[in-house]
């Protein structure tokens, strides 16, 4: 069964029980909850403790919110990372597209979280927008000590994808592939993405697949099989192969 590696389940638009129930009915067996700051990480952990059969979570600070991180945030993340249901450090990285936090603050917190991932021996759950070169430079400094990671919600081109693959990272593919205009680079890139390096995600409630009907306001994990169908077609593989590999990649 499918596993969605990126769901913003603490968002009020995604009622936890209903979201899980609908996902199970659609053929999913698990969801990884995305944390974006210490508050959401605590909420995500509460959800995973309530539904441990189906949920795991990350713990980290999204680049948008690094300016709001206080002096205790790193120690809080360290405590959260010790929990058995926390499977990655993140969502962490750089976002120079909107610059909701100063770029230097983003860089400082990205490095802190990479160091924490090395310390805790957890993979990283990466975010990047308009900061690929800076992100790669930082990753190259630490990648030999990292236990792995995934380029979450990857929307870049083939060259950027290959850069992440060269560092031993996985690629998280969302419904962005269903956008024939904005997603053109990703649609081309996945054709060269090895099955052994792909993970699937919805990034719900964001990124509702543009070609899915009926059109809805919010995305949900239950839409993952539809996204997988489109990805399999672009990659030229069967849905069964994609299911087998993406699931095993996530479990690894």
N, C-alpha and C positions, 0 to 999 in steps of 0.2 A: 504494500500500500504506500501511497505517496506521503512524503514528509515536506512540510512547508518550513523553510529555515528562517523566514523573516516575516513576522506578524507583529504589528503594533497593538497588541491585545489590551494594553492598558488604556487605549483610546476609548472614550465613552461611546463612540459609534460602533464598537464591537462588544456587545454584551457577552461575557465570557461563556456562560453555559450554552447559550444559543449558538454562538460561533463554533464552539467545539462540537456540538451535536450536528450542526449542518455540515461541518467538515468531515465528520465520521461517515455520515450518510453519503457524501460525495466520493468516498474512497480514500480518505486520508487516515493515517494512523498516528501522526504526531505533528506538533507545532513547536517551533522555537520562538519564544517571545523576545522581541527586541526592546532592550532598555536604552534610554537616551540620556538619562541623568540618574542621580542616586535615588531620587524620589520614585521615578518610574521603575527602577531596578527593585526597590523594596516591594512595590505593588506587583511587579511581575513574579517575584519570588513567592508572594502570597498565593498568586494564581497557581503556580506550579506545585506548591504544597497542597493545594486543594484538589488539583487534578494531576497527580504525579504520573499516572499511566500515560497521559497524552502530551504533557507539556514539559519543556525545558526552557531555560532563559539565559540571556546574556547579562552582563553587568558592565556598564561603561558610561562615558559622557560624550554625547554627540558634539561635533565641532560647533554647532549653533549655540550650544549652552555652556561652552567652556568659560566664557566671561562671567558666568554666574556661579561657577564652582568655588566653594569656600575652602579654607585651609584644611578642613576635615574630610574633604571629598575623597582624597586618595586613600586614606585609612579606611573609610567606609567601603570603598570599592574592594579593598583588600579583604575585608571581613566578608563581604558578599561573595567574593570569588572562592572562598573556602567552602561554600555550600555545595553539596553534592549535585544539586539541580542546575547550577550555573555551569554552562558548557563553553563559554567564550568571553573574552574581554571586548566590549564594544556596546553600542555602535561607536566606533572611534575613527578619527581620520581628519581630513581637511576639506573645507568647503569655502573656496574663494569665489564662488559664484554670487552668493548673497552677503557673505562677510557679516553675519549677525554677531560674530565675535571677532575681535582684532586678529589678524593673521598670525602675529607672533604668539598670542595667547593660544590659538589653535595648535600651532607647532609645539609649544611647550607641553600642552596637555596630551597631544598625540604621542610625544616621546615618553611622557610619564606612563601612559597606558601600555605602550610597547614594552617598557621596562617591567611593568606589573605583569604583563602576559608572560614574559620570560621568567620572572620570579615564581609565578604560580603554575607555570607550564600549562597554560591554556592557550588555545588558538585565538586569533584576533578576528573580529567581525568589523570589516572595514567600510567606511564611507568616504567617497571622494567626488568632488565636483570642481572642475576648472582648476585643479591643483595636482594634476597627475605627476608632473616632474618633481615637485617638492615632496609628494607622497612617496614616490619611488626612491628618492634619495634617502629619506628617513628609513624606509623599509629595508633598503640594502644594508644599512648600518646594523640592523638587528636580525635580519632574516636567518642568519646561521644559528642563532640562539632560540628563535621562535619554534614552537611545535607545529605551526601551520596557521592557516587562516583562510578567509574567503573574502573576495571583493564583492561585498553585498550590493545588490541592485546595480550590477554593472551595466553601464549604458555607453561605454566607449567604443573605440574602433579595434580592428584586428591587431594593429601594432601594440596598442595599450594592453589588450588582452594577453598577447604573447609575453609582454613584459611581466605581468603578474604570474603567468604560468612558469616563466623562467625562475621565479622566486619560490616555486613549489606551492603556490596558492591555488585555491579553487575559485571558480567563477559562479556567482549567484545570478541566475537569469530570471527575470520577472516578465510580466505582461507587456513590458516596454517593447518586446519583440512583435507585438500585435499592432504596433503603430507604424504604418508603412511610410510615414513622413519623418517623424522625429526619431524613429527607431531604425532607420536605414543602416547606420553603422553597425548596430548590434545584430541586425538580421544577417549581415554579411559575416560578421565575426563568428557567430555560432557555427557557421559552416566549417570552421577550422578548429572548433573546440573539441578536444578529446572527451569521450564519454567518461573517462576516469577522472575528469576534473570539473564536472558540472554538478551544480546543486540548483534546486528550483525553489522559488519563493514568490509570494504575491506582493509583499510589502503592504498588505492591507492595513488600514482602509484606503490606502493610496493606490494609484496606478491600475484602475479598472481597465481590463483589456478592451481596446477600442473596437475590436471586431466582434465582441461578444454581445449577443442580443438575448433578452431585452436589455437595453442600456440601463444601468443603475447608478445611483449617486456614489455609493461606496463599494470598494472592493472587499472581498471576503476570502478566507482560505479555501472555501468550497469551490472557488474558481480555478484552483491549481490544476486539476486534470485538463481543463480547457487550454490553459497556457502550455501544459506539457504536450498536448496534441500539436499545437503550432510549432513548438520547439522541435519536436521529433520530425515534423515535416521539413523544416528548414535544414536540419542536420542530415536528413536522408537516412534515418534509423527508425526502427519500430518503436512504438510506445512501450512495449515490453522491455526492450533493451534500455531505453531511457529510464524507465521505472527502476529496473534492477540496479543500474549503475548509480543513478542519482541517490537512491536510498542507501546503497552501500557506502558511497562517498560521505554521506551525512553521518552514518553510524561510525565510520572510521575516524 
